[in-house]
């Protein structure tokens, strides 16, 4: 049982992800994108960073790497796939999930802690939480604003594919609590299967007790 953490040129959260998973007793190893996925892969993480320097737009070039075709095949077969930050951008660009992540409303890189409301508690990524629970995770992105047209957003919402929404400490979903201007305050969404998820906040940075927060552990447990 091995979780493959896919490493591209410019990835910088791959080691963080491996260490956080190891803390939870989940075996994980970094996989260079050119080497392809190991046969024994039981889960996949596409980590944060700046793959290919975010040229063209964030995640666009990595999404077209041959390994992402393998990721899509494994995802279709039910293998859990989690995209985090740049991995979320890659996930959208590669068709694992709908929508796109664009430049923050502030037009600045933002690195801060945010509150998220758990919209569903019946997925692999949220079964450790309760619906409506508020968790705190860090963000670190310049292109984290989730964009999607109104019709598709309504469908995603109706289908229960919004996983997390930005909120305040009391769980209120407001514009003031939306750090980047994301449509519907969306912070994380599901693919067509609930075993596929992407989110902009970093659960791996809120998993190790020594870092002061452990709210992200539940998300990573979806790979167990």
C-alpha positions as CSV (number, residue, x, y, z in Angstrom):
1,X,0.0,0.0,0.0
2,X,1.8,3.1,-1.2
3,X,0.6,6.7,-1.9
4,X,2.5,8.3,-4.8
5,X,3.3,11.9,-4.3
6,X,3.9,13.2,-7.8
7,X,6.8,15.6,-8.2
8,X,7.2,18.0,-11.1
9,X,9.9,20.6,-11.6
10,X,8.9,23.4,-9.3
11,X,6.9,21.2,-6.8
12,X,7.9,22.3,-3.3
13,X,5.4,20.6,-1.0
14,X,6.1,17.0,-1.9
15,X,8.3,16.3,1.1
16,X,5.8,18.0,3.4
17,X,3.1,15.7,2.1
18,X,5.2,12.5,2.5
19,X,6.1,13.5,6.1
20,X,2.5,14.3,7.0
21,X,1.3,11.0,5.6
22,X,4.0,9.1,7.4
23,X,2.9,10.7,10.7
24,X,-0.6,9.2,10.1
25,X,0.9,5.8,9.4
26,X,0.3,6.0,5.6
27,X,3.2,4.9,3.5
28,X,4.1,7.4,0.8
29,X,6.9,8.2,-1.5
30,X,7.8,10.9,-4.0
31,X,7.5,9.9,-7.7
32,X,9.2,11.9,-10.4
33,X,6.7,12.6,-13.1
34,X,8.8,11.2,-15.9
35,X,9.0,7.8,-14.1
36,X,5.2,7.2,-14.1
37,X,3.1,5.7,-11.3
38,X,4.3,2.6,-9.5
39,X,2.2,-0.6,-10.0
40,X,1.5,-0.7,-6.3
41,X,0.0,2.8,-6.1
42,X,-3.0,2.8,-3.8
43,X,-3.4,6.6,-3.6
44,X,-2.1,9.7,-5.3
45,X,-1.2,13.2,-4.1
46,X,-0.5,16.0,-6.6
47,X,1.2,18.5,-4.2
48,X,1.6,22.2,-4.0
49,X,4.4,24.3,-5.5
50,X,5.0,26.1,-8.8
51,X,5.2,23.4,-11.4
52,X,7.0,24.7,-14.5
53,X,7.1,28.1,-12.9
54,X,3.4,28.6,-13.4
55,X,4.1,29.5,-17.0
56,X,1.1,30.1,-19.2
57,X,-1.1,29.7,-16.2
58,X,-0.8,27.8,-12.9
59,X,-0.9,24.0,-13.5
60,X,-1.4,24.2,-17.3
61,X,1.9,22.6,-18.3
62,X,2.0,19.9,-15.6
63,X,-1.6,18.9,-16.5
64,X,-0.3,17.9,-19.9
65,X,2.5,15.7,-18.6
66,X,2.0,12.0,-19.5
67,X,1.8,11.0,-15.9
68,X,-1.5,12.9,-15.6
69,X,-3.1,10.6,-18.1
70,X,-2.1,7.7,-15.7
71,X,-3.6,9.7,-12.8
72,X,-6.9,10.1,-14.6
73,X,-6.9,6.3,-15.4
74,X,-6.3,5.4,-11.8
75,X,-8.9,7.9,-10.6
76,X,-11.5,6.4,-13.0
77,X,-10.6,3.0,-11.4
78,X,-11.4,4.3,-8.0
79,X,-7.9,5.1,-6.7
80,X,-8.0,8.1,-4.3
81,X,-6.5,11.3,-5.8
82,X,-5.9,14.5,-3.8
83,X,-4.7,17.7,-5.4
84,X,-3.4,20.4,-3.1
85,X,-2.9,24.1,-4.1
86,X,-0.8,23.8,-7.3
87,X,-2.1,20.2,-7.4
88,X,-5.6,21.6,-7.3
89,X,-4.8,23.8,-10.3
90,X,-3.3,20.8,-12.1
91,X,-6.4,18.8,-11.2
92,X,-8.7,21.3,-12.8
93,X,-6.5,21.8,-15.8
94,X,-6.3,18.1,-16.5
95,X,-10.0,17.5,-16.2
96,X,-10.0,15.7,-12.9
97,X,-12.4,18.3,-11.6
98,X,-14.4,21.1,-13.1
99,X,-13.7,24.9,-13.0
100,X,-10.4,26.7,-12.8
101,X,-8.2,28.5,-10.3
102,X,-7.3,32.1,-11.3
103,X,-5.5,35.2,-9.9
104,X,-6.6,36.2,-6.4
105,X,-9.1,39.0,-6.2
106,X,-6.3,40.9,-4.4
107,X,-3.9,40.3,-7.3
108,X,-1.4,39.3,-4.6
109,X,0.2,36.2,-3.2
110,X,-1.6,35.4,0.0
111,X,-0.1,33.3,2.9
112,X,-2.4,33.1,5.9
113,X,-4.6,30.8,7.9
114,X,-8.3,30.6,6.9
115,X,-11.4,29.0,8.2
116,X,-13.3,26.4,6.2
117,X,-16.7,24.9,6.7
118,X,-17.1,21.2,6.0
119,X,-20.0,20.9,3.5
120,X,-20.1,17.1,3.4
121,X,-19.0,14.6,6.0
122,X,-19.7,11.5,4.0
123,X,-16.6,11.5,1.7
124,X,-13.2,9.8,2.2
125,X,-11.7,13.3,2.7
126,X,-14.2,14.5,5.4
127,X,-15.3,11.4,7.3
128,X,-13.2,12.6,10.2
129,X,-15.3,15.7,10.5
130,X,-18.9,16.6,11.0
131,X,-21.0,18.4,8.4
132,X,-20.9,22.1,9.2
133,X,-17.7,21.8,11.3
134,X,-15.2,24.6,11.0
135,X,-11.6,23.8,10.5
136,X,-8.5,26.0,10.2
137,X,-5.9,25.5,7.5
138,X,-3.2,27.6,5.9
139,X,-3.3,28.9,2.3
140,X,-0.3,30.0,0.2
141,X,-1.3,31.0,-3.3
142,X,-1.5,33.7,-5.9
143,X,-3.9,32.0,-8.1
144,X,-6.4,30.4,-5.8
145,X,-9.7,32.0,-6.9
146,X,-12.1,29.2,-8.0
147,X,-13.9,30.2,-11.1
148,X,-16.8,28.5,-12.8
149,X,-19.8,29.7,-14.7
150,X,-23.1,30.0,-12.8
151,X,-24.8,27.1,-14.5
152,X,-22.0,24.6,-13.7
153,X,-21.6,26.0,-10.2
154,X,-25.3,25.4,-9.5
155,X,-25.0,21.9,-10.8
156,X,-21.9,21.2,-8.7
157,X,-23.7,22.5,-5.6
158,X,-26.8,20.5,-6.3
159,X,-24.7,17.4,-6.8
160,X,-23.0,17.9,-3.4
161,X,-19.6,18.3,-5.0
162,X,-18.5,21.3,-2.9
163,X,-16.3,19.9,-0.2
164,X,-15.2,23.0,1.7
165,X,-16.2,26.7,1.7
166,X,-14.3,29.6,3.1
167,X,-16.1,30.9,6.2
168,X,-15.5,32.9,9.4
169,X,-14.7,31.3,12.8
170,X,-18.4,30.9,13.5
171,X,-19.0,29.1,10.2
172,X,-20.7,32.0,8.4
173,X,-20.0,31.9,4.6
174,X,-19.5,35.6,3.8
175,X,-17.6,37.7,1.2
176,X,-15.5,39.0,4.0
177,X,-14.4,35.5,4.8
178,X,-13.5,34.7,1.2
179,X,-9.7,35.3,0.9
180,X,-9.4,35.2,-2.8
181,X,-12.8,35.9,-4.4
182,X,-13.7,32.2,-5.2
183,X,-17.1,31.6,-6.7
184,X,-19.4,30.5,-3.9
185,X,-16.5,30.7,-1.4
186,X,-15.4,27.4,-2.7
187,X,-12.2,26.1,-1.2
188,X,-12.3,22.5,-2.3
189,X,-14.4,20.4,-4.7
190,X,-14.9,16.8,-5.7
191,X,-14.5,15.1,-9.1
192,X,-17.2,12.9,-10.6
193,X,-16.2,10.3,-8.0
194,X,-15.9,11.3,-4.3
195,X,-12.5,9.6,-4.3
196,X,-11.1,12.6,-6.2
197,X,-10.8,15.9,-4.5
198,X,-8.9,19.2,-5.0
199,X,-8.5,22.0,-2.5
200,X,-6.4,25.2,-2.3
201,X,-5.6,25.2,1.5
202,X,-2.8,22.9,2.7
203,X,-3.9,20.1,5.0
204,X,-0.3,18.7,5.1
205,X,0.8,21.9,6.8
206,X,-1.8,21.4,9.6
207,X,-1.1,17.7,10.3
208,X,2.0,17.5,12.4
209,X,1.4,18.5,16.1
210,X,4.7,20.3,16.2
211,X,3.4,22.9,13.7
212,X,0.6,23.8,16.2
213,X,-2.5,22.7,14.2
214,X,-3.8,19.3,13.3
215,X,-7.1,20.1,11.5
216,X,-5.7,18.9,8.2
217,X,-5.3,15.3,9.4
218,X,-8.8,14.3,8.5
219,X,-8.3,15.3,4.8
220,X,-5.1,13.2,4.5
221,X,-6.8,10.2,6.1
222,X,-8.8,9.9,2.9
223,X,-5.7,8.2,1.5
224,X,-5.6,5.5,4.2
